[in-house]
Amino acid sequence: MIRLVIADDHPIVRAGLLALFSLEPGIEVVAEAGTPDEAVAAAERENPDVVLIDLQFGAQAASTGAEATRRIRALDAAPYVLVLTNYDSDADILGAIEAGASGYLLKDAPPHELTAAVRAAAAGESALAPVIASRLLDRMRAPQASLSSREIEVLDLVAAGRSNTEVAADLFVSETTVKSHLAHIFTKLGVASRTAAVSVARQRGILR
């Protein structure tokens, strides 16, 4: 029996997933969570095989699904984590994969794809939605045009209106390092300003 924890801040989404998995033989939902912290607590308490988690929770949530994924994967006898979200930007995908997620699905995935992904994750296999897998393959084929996860992190903070000094403080690096990252970003995106970099990154799906 695959023990599953469902973590999403929308009660209707959780109810729909609960209904879906209640019809699925060999899968038992052992807990629901409405926040990232609740997801981590449920993973510790229930010893599940898989945690199905969204990336973004309400504004009141203290952390994100990616941060919860990192904490869950750091547990003793850590369960596998499968991301189910609406977001498919490079920043979201890379953040989740680097945090330790075994799979990444979008919420428009058909039910059979979702249940198959949970079974794959429980078996220790990766479960990526086709669009996500092709995005990652594209990055591997054209690494020079792809921003690194740290460059995406810097650009995400710039997009949020942070100054170089603030970005440096947020990431615990020097301001010189931030300027160096921005120089690489400008070169890779073929732009000459922070505003243009953010605009191009959004057009290309690098930033949400």
Secondary structure, DSSP 8 states (H G I E B T S, - for coil): -EEEEEE-S-HHHHHHHHHHHHTSTTEEEEEEESSHHHHHHHHHHH--SEEEE-S---TT-SS-HHHHHHHHHTSTT--EEEEEES---HHHHHHHHHHT-SEEEETTS-HHHHHHHHHHHHTT--EE-HHHHHHHHHHHH-GGGS--HHHHHHHHHHHTT--HHHHHHHHTS-HHHHHHHHHHHHHHHT-SSHHHHHHHHHHTTS--
